[in-house]
């Protein structure tokens, strides 16, 4: 493809997930399994992504082990670092790359979340982002003193109020509230520090936060739901959306739909960046890349792959032949799990007439995200196609194994994207908002103060 003569450029996230995104990554000979939960392992990942000028590193969080527990522990790698702990450590060994972590709105409290991310934003010099998710896995409830998981619609009602409380707490200190006048003894201006006095359906929070306004004004708010409810939530609250799509047409439809909802909330399309996940297998030739992908697939135990599909679909497939089609399954509106990923798998299986075994192969690498196998030029071609045809604003890159999977992308694909003018050659700013081209949100209390004065 050609050179980008316009101003629009890709945004890229580097997605940390265990020792690689493929379910068999830990079995691959070149994967560094000795680095699991060791700072040097994650330090290398973050510094490599920063060398590649990525906008951000992203850490997912799943606060429960997959079912059944014996299979998850015996055959997969279920160990995950707690995001805020890890990102705080990475803040000290990086300088510019954004630091985005997942914290659930279903199993957390707003004051804790607001305080932790505001602290990370200060400590990192303005690089923090919060991926606000509604936890979808049913058994998570039992880790948090609940017998039952909240209903899908209730989870999103809670999430909307949760984000409103968190952003109000981030606004509770206005810009310039700190005085720090040693001569007079005044530390802060009480007229610029506000109780939020929130009383809602799910939360009652007085405030103010005990952390002053952060470097970016607020950390960046990220969201990952693609269902109808998830889109409405994102249109109101999110500044970045992580999503999963298999085809250009699906991605274009989602992109147009979500961007089209923004004006109803007084927002412009540029105020939200959409980044689908992509898992790249990179080779010197297409044949080499596909052989690498096949090598990973050969490492997947059938029971593990089937379990992964069953966990997404919430259905027992053990009684069905692997080389037969999926059985008839309920409509997505009837389930209480992750509706968008459930629908994505159903659509993919029906559209391509996949057997259960073929669906397993499609899911075990990227869990429903898109997988690309090819040369650096071919990978860049496919990323460019989606980008220029308004299917996305960039991508969340999911290395199949670590550290080599990210090394290959940074050393081979990034230079090709830069050659085409599709990606930056250096950072233009120092904060995550700078990298994403996002303005600092107005402080709601400063606006009220200005209105009352006039």
Buried (B, 14 or more C-beta within 10 A) or exposed (E): EEEBEEEEBBBBBBBBBBBBBBBBBBBBEEBBBEBBEEBEBBBBBBBBBBBBBBBBBBBBBBBBBBBEEEBBEEBBBBEBBEBBEBBBBBBEBBEBBBBBBBBBBBBBBBBEBBBBBBBBBBBBBBBBBBBBBBBBBBEBBEEBEEEEBBEBEBBBBBBBBBBBBBBBBBBBBBEEBBBEEEEEEEEBEEEBBBEBEBEBEBBEBEBBBEBBBBBBBBBBBBBBBBBEBBBBBBBBBBBBBBBBBBBBEBBBEBBEEBBEBBEEEEBEBBBBBBBBBBBBBBBEEBEBBBEBBEEBBEBBBEEBBBBBBBBBBBBEBEEBEBEEBBEEBEEBEEBBBBBBBBBBBBBBBEEEEBBBBBBBBBBBBBBBBBBBBBBBBBBBBBBBEBBBEBBBBBBBBBBBBBBBBBBBBBBBBBBBBBEBBBBBEEBEEBBBBBBBBBEBBEBBBBEEBEEEEE
